């Protein structure tokens, strides 16, 4: 009996030890880590994605501090927010730039031109945000310790230096799929087979000749732009931290980036391309798995929509006052003539385009929750990445009216893949606008296509929120996870493009050519020399 008791105790102790060893071998908890987010871009749509990342981490018990130029629309009780806003004059300048873009036919080149002219403030203001005392106090106060730092990317690569300033690893958050300037940060290879964001290719299809030509010039244009910006970045870096001898060079600071979170999902959205492990795709991070209850007025308006409802929103950057009066009039005449109920995002509810029983104007909209409503039949959108992702997640067909940046490319993809149609906002007329709306609502193929896509978009081993939490904690656990870095991060332009090998091969071929030339010349002389002697001998004999 005693032996049995001893045996049982031994087994129990052995089991306990095994359990303890198993627990010890699990990844150490990073609950309660201190995380800093620096999001200096003045784009509300970008900021929603960045804040959705922060909210996912706050919900897991992490302590979050966020610095931005915008007040948050997505927040959490565990997030401390420091807002360093633009002045009224600066806001006016940005609005002027937006108005200029709205008047022109949308293209990536119009956007780039505006960013480096009327909207150059968007780039320079980010430097000023980092110079503000409210921000500098964060690192001057030595009691502030952060385990990881997030940087929202928008023409601000020099901000990777903040990793050295706060002595912690860097994670970059980017609004779209992997692209040239983001790929450079983490050594993700650029491939000619991968279309740039403004090139629309149907899922599973390669680019045709015309698209490859456009992609070639676009890719090289972005590379040239990157080189021009690199010169600016060095100037900004020097301006911010040139007097701090403890700071590394910008080139060295670039090697401190651990991950890039990209707001994309290549498996469903495309393009299919290889990515290094440091690219983590979190497309749809801002979409809630379960919709919140709608405000009572919007809920009642949609519930009573016998013929369905339409959501009309051109995003947070574009205000009604930016558009030509005739464009606004065209939109109102069309929407007010529909039998569907229309929710129209309009910034000044006291000064609306007109009154109609089927239109509800709202300054702010819970867009994701509205798109989840079963009676919503159509989303009329500017084709911003965030809104498109939400509509695709909920299986809502779209009518795209793109204006700038990645919107024209997104709009083309909507049409190319059969999720809706695209029209030009600047040349919109009532007839074509109404016909497009009727076509999308009455033809079931658009809803069917986007609902099929939604199944792919949702089918993932981990949600976007779970990926954010896992990989952020992974970087913290492994002190920046340098083992994940691509070798391209540590290779210069010569090594990464094998230019030295091409030079060596060219020299070797040239050397072979010279040796061959000497050998053949020698042989030729030998042969022609014998021939001459033979001829001379024959002549002597004849004489």
VOLO-602408 format. One line per field, with one value per residue (C-alpha): x, y, z; residue in three letters. Coordinates in Angstrom, 2 decimals, always signed. Layout:
xx <- (X ...)
yy <- (Y ...)
zz <- (Z ...)
res <- (ALA ...)
This chain:
xx <- (+0.00 +2.85 +4.64 +1.52 +1.19 +4.85 +4.39 +1.33 +3.18 +6.15 +3.91 +2.15 +5.46 +6.74 +3.57 +3.83 +7.45 +6.53 +3.69 +6.04 +8.61 +5.91 +4.75 +8.33 +8.89 +5.90 +6.61 +6.96 +3.93 +4.16 +0.98 +1.27 +4.08 +4.54 +3.88 +4.28 +2.52 +3.73 +1.26 +2.08 +0.23 -2.73 -4.95 -8.03 -8.28 -4.64 -5.16 -8.20 -6.04 -3.18 -5.56 -7.25 -3.83 -3.40 -6.89 -6.19 -3.12 -4.92 -7.64 -4.92 -3.83 -0.91 -0.26 -0.53 +0.61 -0.24 +1.06 -0.81 -1.88 -5.51 -7.93 -8.81 -12.09 -11.00 -9.86 -9.77 -9.65 -6.05 -4.78 -3.19 -3.48 -1.29 -2.69 -0.41 -2.86 -2.30 -3.07 -6.16 -3.89 -2.24 -5.64 -6.65 -3.54 -4.26 -7.89 -6.68 -4.53 -7.48 -9.67 -7.01 -6.94 -10.74 -10.86 -8.48 -8.87 -7.52 -4.15 -1.15 +0.92 -1.60 -1.37 +2.44 +2.50 +0.10 +2.05 +5.22 +3.47 +0.27 +0.33 +4.06 +2.94 +1.86 +5.52 +7.11 +4.54 +5.49 +8.98 +7.51 +5.35 +8.50 +10.02 +7.01 +7.69 +4.73 +6.56 +10.18 +9.18 +8.45 +12.11 +13.60 +11.79 +14.09 +11.35 +9.46 +10.39 +8.80 +9.11 +8.24 +7.44 +5.01 +5.54 +2.74 +4.38 +3.66 +6.75 +8.58 +11.17 +13.54 +11.27 +12.87 +15.45 +12.93 +13.89 +17.36 +15.96 +13.69 +16.06 +13.44 +12.52 +10.39 +7.26 +5.97 +2.24 +1.29 -2.18 -1.90 -0.21 +3.60 +4.99 +8.39 +9.17 +7.90 +9.69 +12.99 +12.61 +12.49 +14.30 +11.24 +12.31 +10.80 +9.64 +8.70 +5.83 +4.14 +1.86 +2.11 -0.94 -2.41 -2.23 -5.42 -5.12 -7.89 -7.18 -5.00 -4.11 -0.70 -0.25 -0.62 +2.01 +0.44 +0.17 +3.77 +4.96 +2.95 +4.21 +7.83 +7.71 +5.67 +8.10 +11.10 +9.25 +8.67 +12.32 +13.42 +10.97 +12.42 +15.94 +14.79 +13.02 +16.08 +17.96 +15.15 +14.98 +18.66 +18.04 +15.09 +17.08 +19.96 +17.55 +15.94 +18.91 +22.09 +23.32 +22.82 +26.12 +24.50 +22.23 +23.29 +23.27 +19.97 +21.31 +22.07 +18.75 +16.95 +18.30 +16.34 +12.91 +11.46 +8.18 +5.82 +2.08 +0.44 -3.27 -3.71 -4.58 -2.74 -4.38 -7.80 -7.04 -3.92 -1.45 +0.07 +3.72 +6.46 +6.99 +9.76 +8.59 +8.79 +5.77 +2.63 -0.64 -3.50 -6.05 -9.35 -7.86 -10.45 -13.42 -15.23 -16.08 -19.47 -21.16 -22.11 -25.66 -26.43 -27.49 -31.27 -31.95 -29.77 -31.21 -34.79 -33.98 -32.44 -34.96 -37.76 -36.02 -38.54 -36.43 -33.08 -30.55 -27.51 -24.51 -22.85 -19.51 -16.38 -14.29 -12.92 -10.42 -12.96 -15.50 -18.54 -17.12 -14.17 -16.41 -17.75 -21.42 -22.55 -21.05 -22.86 -26.08 -25.72 -25.24 -28.29 -30.58 -29.62 -29.84 -33.11 -34.74 -34.03 -36.54 -33.87 -33.13 -29.77 -27.41 -25.15 -22.01 -22.10 -19.95 -22.40 -25.89 -27.23 -26.25 -27.14 -27.36 -31.14 -33.98 -35.45 -37.49 -35.18 -31.90 -30.44 -27.43 -24.90 -21.65 -20.20 -21.07 -20.32 -19.41 -18.41 -21.65 -23.80 -22.09 -22.96 -26.72 -28.67 -30.71 -27.70 -27.63 -24.84 -21.85 -20.99 -17.38 -14.21 -12.50 -10.20 -8.49 -10.24 -13.78 -13.23 -11.94 -15.00 -17.39 -15.59 -15.66 -19.43 -20.09 -21.50 -21.14 -19.65 -19.84 -16.43 -15.84 -12.04 -10.21 -6.49 -3.69 -4.43 -8.16 -8.05 -6.22 -8.65 -11.59 -10.19 -9.82 -13.46 -14.59 -12.07 -13.15 -16.88 -17.52 -19.09 -18.50 -16.38 -17.30 -15.35 -16.50 -15.39 -17.52 -20.48 -23.96 -27.36 -28.16 -24.95 -24.89 -28.45 -27.87 -24.77 -26.65 -29.58 -27.21 -25.36 -28.52 -30.61 -27.89 -27.16 -23.71 -22.06 -23.39 -22.59 -19.00 -18.25 -19.93 -17.74 -14.73 -15.91 -15.68 -12.02 -11.28 -12.65 -11.09 -7.86 -6.09 -5.93 -7.90 -6.10 -6.40 -4.87 -1.98 -1.26 -1.15 +0.91 +3.59 +3.90 +4.40 +6.82 +8.97 +8.91 +9.75 +12.67 +14.02 +13.30 +13.48 +16.61 +16.72 +13.71 +15.44 +15.97 +19.65 +18.71 +18.47 +22.21 +23.20 +24.00 +22.80 +25.87 +25.51 +21.70 +21.72 +24.86 +26.48 +29.95 +29.32 +28.17 +31.32 +33.50 +31.71 +32.16 +35.88 +36.26 +34.53 +36.68 +39.82 +38.72 +38.08 +41.61 +43.23 +41.22 +42.22 +45.94 +45.70 +43.80 +46.17 +49.14 +47.58 +46.68 +50.26 +51.59 +49.25 +49.71 +53.48 +53.81 +51.67 +53.94 +57.11 +55.58 +54.70 +58.17 +59.82 +57.68 +58.72 +62.46 +62.14 +60.46 +63.30)
yy <- (+0.00 +2.33 +1.46 +2.33 +5.66 +6.46 +5.50 +7.76 +10.63 +10.10 +10.19 +13.31 +15.06 +13.99 +15.27 +18.57 +19.00 +18.26 +20.81 +23.43 +22.74 +23.04 +26.37 +27.60 +26.69 +28.77 +32.29 +34.79 +36.99 +40.52 +41.63 +45.22 +46.19 +49.90 +50.74 +54.10 +54.99 +57.99 +58.78 +62.18 +61.79 +64.16 +61.55 +60.39 +57.14 +56.24 +57.15 +54.86 +51.89 +52.86 +53.34 +50.01 +48.40 +50.29 +49.33 +45.63 +45.86 +47.89 +45.25 +42.71 +44.76 +46.73 +50.33 +52.50 +56.09 +57.68 +60.93 +62.31 +65.46 +64.31 +63.49 +59.77 +58.30 +54.83 +54.71 +52.71 +53.47 +52.15 +54.54 +57.82 +60.32 +63.34 +65.49 +68.05 +69.64 +71.78 +75.47 +76.90 +78.38 +75.00 +73.31 +75.94 +75.22 +71.48 +72.12 +74.25 +71.38 +68.99 +71.40 +71.52 +67.72 +67.39 +69.64 +67.44 +64.01 +61.57 +59.92 +58.96 +61.68 +64.41 +63.24 +63.28 +66.73 +68.06 +66.49 +68.27 +71.58 +72.64 +69.65 +69.69 +70.85 +67.24 +66.22 +69.15 +69.33 +65.81 +67.07 +69.92 +67.46 +65.65 +68.99 +69.89 +69.96 +67.66 +64.99 +65.67 +65.47 +61.78 +60.91 +63.64 +62.10 +59.14 +57.41 +56.75 +53.28 +51.75 +48.13 +48.82 +51.88 +52.12 +54.59 +55.33 +55.51 +58.51 +59.98 +59.94 +57.15 +59.32 +58.60 +55.16 +57.11 +57.17 +53.57 +54.73 +57.75 +55.59 +52.57 +50.09 +48.19 +49.77 +48.45 +50.35 +50.61 +51.19 +51.89 +49.65 +46.58 +46.29 +49.03 +50.31 +52.71 +50.33 +47.34 +49.23 +49.53 +45.77 +44.38 +43.06 +42.46 +44.50 +42.34 +43.40 +40.88 +42.70 +45.58 +48.94 +50.14 +52.12 +49.14 +47.07 +43.36 +40.80 +38.12 +35.31 +37.07 +38.42 +41.95 +42.46 +44.30 +47.73 +47.20 +45.99 +49.10 +51.32 +49.30 +49.59 +53.39 +53.62 +51.39 +53.39 +56.64 +55.54 +54.50 +57.93 +59.57 +57.43 +58.65 +62.28 +61.73 +59.99 +63.27 +65.09 +62.44 +62.92 +66.63 +66.06 +63.50 +65.97 +68.74 +66.61 +64.77 +66.10 +67.54 +64.24 +62.35 +59.20 +58.88 +56.50 +57.49 +57.24 +54.23 +52.42 +53.43 +51.87 +48.47 +48.70 +48.08 +44.74 +44.46 +46.24 +45.79 +46.22 +46.87 +44.20 +40.53 +39.30 +35.85 +37.35 +40.86 +40.18 +40.65 +37.31 +37.96 +36.63 +38.60 +38.34 +37.20 +40.79 +41.76 +41.00 +41.52 +42.72 +43.77 +44.83 +45.53 +48.29 +45.98 +44.69 +40.98 +41.92 +45.19 +47.62 +48.84 +51.75 +55.17 +55.19 +57.64 +55.71 +52.35 +53.53 +55.08 +51.84 +49.46 +51.34 +51.14 +49.01 +49.12 +48.91 +51.56 +53.23 +54.68 +57.68 +58.73 +60.21 +59.72 +62.00 +63.98 +65.17 +67.71 +68.89 +72.42 +71.08 +70.14 +72.29 +73.31 +71.62 +68.29 +68.49 +69.43 +66.41 +64.09 +65.51 +65.35 +61.72 +60.50 +62.33 +60.63 +57.10 +54.80 +53.63 +55.36 +57.21 +58.02 +60.84 +61.81 +65.61 +67.85 +70.71 +69.34 +72.93 +73.73 +70.68 +70.32 +70.03 +68.35 +65.00 +62.46 +59.61 +61.30 +61.39 +63.71 +62.88 +64.62 +61.46 +57.87 +54.49 +53.30 +49.74 +49.17 +50.62 +48.39 +45.39 +46.20 +43.60 +46.26 +48.07 +47.50 +49.80 +51.78 +54.89 +55.58 +57.48 +54.05 +54.67 +51.49 +51.44 +51.83 +49.33 +46.75 +47.24 +46.88 +43.78 +42.23 +42.75 +41.78 +45.15 +46.14 +49.57 +52.51 +54.20 +57.95 +58.19 +61.47 +60.98 +58.75 +55.02 +55.62 +55.37 +52.03 +50.74 +51.85 +50.03 +46.85 +47.12 +47.26 +44.72 +42.10 +42.73 +44.20 +47.33 +50.17 +53.32 +56.84 +60.10 +62.51 +65.65 +64.85 +63.21 +63.68 +62.64 +60.09 +58.05 +58.27 +56.93 +54.23 +53.01 +52.87 +50.98 +48.55 +47.61 +47.23 +45.37 +43.09 +40.37 +39.57 +42.47 +41.42 +37.78 +38.57 +40.67 +38.15 +35.39 +37.61 +38.20 +34.46 +34.48 +37.69 +36.29 +32.82 +33.18 +31.12 +34.26 +37.48 +40.74 +41.70 +38.39 +38.82 +42.31 +41.09 +37.97 +39.63 +42.72 +40.54 +38.37 +41.44 +42.40 +38.86 +38.57 +42.10 +43.32 +39.86 +40.68 +37.04 +37.81 +40.54 +40.10 +40.10 +42.91 +45.26 +44.89 +44.98 +48.11 +48.85 +47.12 +43.83 +43.66 +44.06 +41.93 +44.88 +43.76 +40.30 +41.82 +43.97 +40.95 +38.88 +41.70 +41.96 +38.19 +38.16 +41.06 +39.21 +36.05 +38.19 +39.66 +36.25 +34.84 +37.81 +37.25 +33.48 +33.82 +36.55 +34.31 +31.36 +33.56 +34.81 +31.27 +30.05 +33.00 +32.95 +29.32 +30.09 +32.98 +30.82 +28.06 +30.55 +32.04 +28.59 +27.72 +30.94 +30.18 +26.67 +28.00 +30.46)
zz <- (+0.00 +0.95 -2.30 -4.30 -2.45 -3.15 -6.78 -7.08 -5.38 -7.67 -10.71 -9.42 -8.77 -12.18 -13.84 -11.96 -13.03 -16.64 -16.45 -15.00 -17.72 -20.38 -18.96 -18.79 -22.44 -23.59 -24.92 -22.11 -21.64 -22.99 -21.24 -20.13 -22.53 -23.18 -26.82 -28.58 -31.82 -33.86 -36.64 -38.15 -41.47 -41.73 -43.43 -41.47 -43.46 -42.69 -39.06 -38.71 -39.79 -37.45 -34.52 -35.23 -34.71 -31.45 -30.28 -30.93 -28.70 -26.01 -25.83 -24.97 -21.95 -23.40 -22.38 -25.46 -26.07 -29.42 -30.92 -33.93 -35.74 -35.74 -32.92 -32.92 -34.19 -33.05 -29.44 -26.19 -22.48 -22.29 -24.98 -23.92 -26.76 -27.52 -30.34 -32.02 -34.47 -37.53 -37.34 -39.05 -41.75 -42.40 -42.63 -45.18 -47.28 -47.28 -48.23 -51.14 -52.38 -52.15 -54.15 -56.90 -57.14 -57.19 -60.28 -62.28 -63.82 -61.23 -61.71 -59.58 -61.29 -60.39 -56.78 -56.78 -58.37 -55.71 -52.85 -53.94 -54.57 -52.79 -50.43 -49.59 -46.16 -45.52 -45.68 -43.86 -41.06 -39.96 -39.09 -37.07 -35.13 -33.98 -32.92 -30.77 -27.02 -26.36 -28.34 -27.36 -23.68 -24.26 -24.84 -22.66 -19.70 -18.98 -17.00 -20.23 -21.47 -24.55 -25.65 -29.29 -31.39 -34.34 -37.17 -39.65 -43.09 -45.35 -47.04 -43.68 -43.74 -41.64 -38.65 -38.28 -36.26 -33.42 -32.68 -31.66 -29.84 -27.69 -27.70 -28.92 -32.11 -34.85 -36.56 -39.59 -40.36 -44.00 -45.42 -48.49 -49.99 -50.21 -52.48 -53.54 -50.68 -48.00 -49.55 -49.32 -45.55 -44.89 -47.93 -49.75 -53.37 -56.19 -59.09 -62.62 -62.56 -59.67 -60.82 -59.08 -57.15 -60.07 -62.49 -62.43 -63.24 -62.75 -60.14 -61.46 -64.73 -65.80 -67.13 -70.87 -72.92 -72.44 -68.68 -68.48 -70.30 -67.92 -64.94 -66.11 -66.29 -63.09 -61.16 -62.32 -61.63 -58.04 -57.72 -58.95 -56.55 -53.75 -54.53 -54.51 -51.20 -49.73 -50.15 -48.32 -45.60 -44.82 -44.47 -42.12 -40.12 -39.75 -38.77 -36.05 -34.58 -36.21 -32.90 -31.02 -31.24 -29.83 -32.89 -35.67 -39.33 -41.20 -43.13 -39.87 -38.29 -41.27 -40.18 -36.93 -38.55 -37.43 -39.34 -41.67 -41.17 -44.60 -44.95 -47.62 -48.13 -51.20 -51.31 -52.00 -53.29 -55.31 -56.73 -55.77 -54.98 -52.69 -49.48 -46.89 -43.40 -42.11 -44.27 -42.27 -44.15 -41.95 -44.56 -43.01 -39.55 -39.07 -39.80 -36.74 -36.65 -35.19 -36.10 -33.33 -32.98 -35.32 -34.00 -33.67 -36.54 -39.00 -37.86 -38.30 -41.70 -42.97 -41.40 -43.20 -46.59 -48.53 -51.70 -49.94 -49.00 -50.55 -48.72 -50.39 -48.88 -50.45 -47.33 -44.63 -46.74 -49.31 -48.10 -50.05 -50.32 -52.37 -55.31 -58.11 -57.46 -60.70 -59.57 -56.21 -58.04 -60.36 -57.40 -55.57 -58.63 -59.17 -55.58 -54.87 -57.89 -56.61 -54.92 -52.46 -49.18 -49.35 -46.47 -47.62 -45.70 -45.75 -43.55 -43.07 -42.23 -41.90 -45.50 -47.58 -51.39 -51.12 -49.25 -50.21 -48.24 -49.33 -48.26 -44.74 -44.37 -41.65 -40.79 -39.28 -40.15 -38.56 -42.05 -41.16 -39.23 -42.04 -44.61 -42.43 -42.57 -44.63 -46.47 -47.93 -51.71 -52.90 -51.64 -53.70 -52.75 -53.65 -53.64 -50.69 -49.51 -46.13 -47.45 -50.27 -47.78 -45.56 -48.49 -49.73 -46.26 -46.03 -49.66 -50.81 -54.51 -55.25 -57.61 -57.55 -58.05 -57.51 -56.97 -56.10 -54.70 -54.93 -55.58 -59.43 -59.19 -56.56 -58.73 -61.75 -59.69 -58.53 -62.16 -63.46 -60.91 -61.34 -57.88 -59.37 -61.82 -62.09 -63.22 -63.49 -60.79 -62.65 -65.72 -63.97 -65.48 -64.15 -66.88 -66.67 -62.87 -62.53 -65.16 -63.31 -59.99 -61.56 -63.31 -60.13 -58.01 -60.61 -61.98 -59.37 -60.79 -58.92 -55.51 -56.30 -57.29 -54.22 -51.87 -53.34 -52.72 -49.15 -48.46 -49.54 -47.65 -44.39 -44.71 -42.70 -40.03 -37.86 -37.91 -38.70 -35.02 -33.88 -36.34 -35.01 -31.41 -32.12 -34.25 -32.06 -29.00 -31.02 -31.77 -28.08 -26.90 -29.30 -28.80 -32.31 -33.99 -36.04 -37.21 -39.46 -41.43 -45.13 -46.22 -48.64 -45.64 -45.12 -48.80 -50.77 -54.31 -55.80 -53.92 -54.03 -57.84 -58.43 -60.22 -59.10 -60.58 -63.88 -63.98 -63.19 -65.86 -68.38 -67.56 -67.83 -71.23 -72.37 -71.22 -73.05 -76.12 -75.93 -75.44 -78.37 -80.48 -79.73 -80.32 -83.61 -84.75 -83.97 -85.80 -88.74 -89.01 -88.80 -91.50 -93.81 -93.16 -94.36 -97.36 -98.35 -97.98 -100.12 -102.86 -102.83 -103.07 -106.12 -107.82 -107.19 -108.69 -111.85 -112.37)
res <- (UNK UNK UNK UNK UNK UNK UNK UNK UNK UNK UNK UNK UNK UNK UNK UNK UNK UNK UNK UNK UNK UNK UNK UNK UNK UNK UNK UNK UNK UNK UNK UNK UNK UNK UNK UNK UNK UNK UNK UNK UNK UNK UNK UNK UNK UNK UNK UNK UNK UNK UNK UNK UNK UNK UNK UNK UNK UNK UNK UNK UNK UNK UNK UNK UNK UNK UNK UNK UNK UNK UNK UNK UNK UNK UNK UNK UNK UNK UNK UNK UNK UNK UNK UNK UNK UNK UNK UNK UNK UNK UNK UNK UNK UNK UNK UNK UNK UNK UNK UNK UNK UNK UNK UNK UNK UNK UNK UNK UNK UNK UNK UNK UNK UNK UNK UNK UNK UNK UNK UNK UNK UNK UNK UNK UNK UNK UNK UNK UNK UNK UNK UNK UNK UNK UNK UNK UNK UNK UNK UNK UNK UNK UNK UNK UNK UNK UNK UNK UNK UNK UNK UNK UNK UNK UNK UNK UNK UNK UNK UNK UNK UNK UNK UNK UNK UNK UNK UNK UNK UNK UNK UNK UNK UNK UNK UNK UNK UNK UNK UNK UNK UNK UNK UNK UNK UNK UNK UNK UNK UNK UNK UNK UNK UNK UNK UNK UNK UNK UNK UNK UNK UNK UNK UNK UNK UNK UNK UNK UNK UNK UNK UNK UNK UNK UNK UNK UNK UNK UNK UNK UNK UNK UNK UNK UNK UNK UNK UNK UNK UNK UNK UNK UNK UNK UNK UNK UNK UNK UNK UNK UNK UNK UNK UNK UNK UNK UNK UNK UNK UNK UNK UNK UNK UNK UNK UNK UNK UNK UNK UNK UNK UNK UNK UNK UNK UNK UNK UNK UNK UNK UNK UNK UNK UNK UNK UNK UNK UNK UNK UNK UNK UNK UNK UNK UNK UNK UNK UNK UNK UNK UNK UNK UNK UNK UNK UNK UNK UNK UNK UNK UNK UNK UNK UNK UNK UNK UNK UNK UNK UNK UNK UNK UNK UNK UNK UNK UNK UNK UNK UNK UNK UNK UNK UNK UNK UNK UNK UNK UNK UNK UNK UNK UNK UNK UNK UNK UNK UNK UNK UNK UNK UNK UNK UNK UNK UNK UNK UNK UNK UNK UNK UNK UNK UNK UNK UNK UNK UNK UNK UNK UNK UNK UNK UNK UNK UNK UNK UNK UNK UNK UNK UNK UNK UNK UNK UNK UNK UNK UNK UNK UNK UNK UNK UNK UNK UNK UNK UNK UNK UNK UNK UNK UNK UNK UNK UNK UNK UNK UNK UNK UNK UNK UNK UNK UNK UNK UNK UNK UNK UNK UNK UNK UNK UNK UNK UNK UNK UNK UNK UNK UNK UNK UNK UNK UNK UNK UNK UNK UNK UNK UNK UNK UNK UNK UNK UNK UNK UNK UNK UNK UNK UNK UNK UNK UNK UNK UNK UNK UNK UNK UNK UNK UNK UNK UNK UNK UNK UNK UNK UNK UNK UNK UNK UNK UNK UNK UNK UNK UNK UNK UNK UNK UNK UNK UNK UNK UNK UNK UNK UNK UNK UNK UNK UNK UNK UNK UNK UNK UNK UNK UNK UNK UNK UNK UNK UNK UNK UNK UNK UNK UNK UNK UNK UNK UNK UNK UNK UNK UNK UNK UNK UNK UNK UNK UNK UNK UNK UNK UNK UNK UNK UNK UNK UNK UNK UNK UNK UNK UNK UNK UNK UNK UNK UNK UNK UNK UNK UNK UNK UNK UNK UNK UNK)
